Amino acid sequence: MNILRSFAVVMLGTVLFASCKNETTTNAEGKEATAQASTNEVAGTVEKATFQIEGMTCAIGCAKLIEGKLAGLDGVKHAQVDFDTKTAVVEFDDAKQDVSSLVKTVEKIANGIYHVDKTNIVSVK
């Protein structure tokens, strides 16, 4: 019986040790996502787009969903959506992304219930 118990402890320790090698994070939807290294190379100019988003009804669902979709786009360096002010701020590489694709991405989410308004773009130095 002691041998069986020792074997179970060793196996459990091995599984725990092996599972610690993958870094995981939990996204807004509660699902685990494996962390991936991203390149910070900028092919063009980093620009910052600020725009209003109408149609959001909550901070946890709507704002975080939109923020995640924007942050996942190629060339996006940082995305932040503030539910209280209904404002999105996105820093992106203009060689890989443009404002119209950011707007289309937001307006495609959830069958088009979100609407983008008052877009402002500035170059980041």
N, C-alpha and C positions, 0 to 999 in steps of 0.2 A: 504494500500500500504506500509506503514511503517513497519507493522508486517511482511509482505512478505520479504521486504528488510532485516530486522533484522534476520529473519530466514535464509535467504541465506548467510548472513555474518557469522552466527554461524556455519552453515553447512560447509562453506568453511574453517573456522578456525579449525573445528574438523578434516576435511580431511587433512589439512596441518600439524596439530599437530600429527596425527596418522602416516602420511607418513614419518615424521622425525625420527621415531624410527628405521627404517632400514637404515643402512649405505650402500650406494652404491658407486661404483666407475665406471669409464668408461674405458673400455679396448681399445686396439689399433684399434679394428674394430668399435669403436663407440657404442658398446653395453654396457648396464648397467649390472654390476655383483654385487651380494650381497657379502659383505665382510664376510669371514668365518675365525674363529680362527683356527690356525694350531698348532699342537704340535711340540715343538722343541726338543723332545726326540731323542737322537741319539743311535741307537742300535749297530752300529759298529763304524768305524773310518770315520771321515769326510775327504773326498779327494777332490782335485781340479783338474779338467780336463780342459786342454786348447787345442783347436783344430781349424784348419782352415776350413772354409766353402766356397766352390766354388759354383757359380751359382746364388748368390744373385744379384739382379738388383737395389734394392732401400732400403733405411734405414727404411722407415715407413712401407712398406708392408712386405718385405722379412725378414729383421733382427728382427723386432718386432714380427712377426708371429713365427719365430723359437724360439725366446726368450720366448714367451708365452707358446709354447708347451713344452719346456724344463722345465720351472719353474713349470708347472702343474704336472710334474711327481712325484710320491710318492718317498720321500726321498731326493728330490732336495731342498737344502737350499737356493741357490741363482743361478740365471742364468743371464748372460749378453752377448749380441751379439753386436759387434761393426762392423758396415757396412764398415767403412773406412779401417780398417785393416783386415776385413773378418775373425775376430777371435771371438770364443765363449769361455767363461770362466764359468764353472759350478762347484759349490760346492755341493757335495752330500754325503749321508750316504751310505757307501759301503755295508752295510747289506741289504739295500733296493733297491739299484740301482747299475749298473755297466756301464763301458764305452761303452761296445758293445750295450747295450740297448739305451744309449744316442745317439750313432751314428745311430742306426737303426731308432730311432725316427726322427732325422733330415733328414735322407735319404728317409723316407716314405712321408714326407710332399710334397704336390703339385706334386704327381705322380713321385717322384724321381728326381726332377730337381736340388736338392742340393747334393753336394758331400763333404764328410768329409775327411780331409787330415791332416797329421802331428799331431797326438794325443800325448799329454804329460800329465802325471798324477803325482801329488805329494800329500802326506798326509799333512793335515792341523792340526797344533797343537794348 
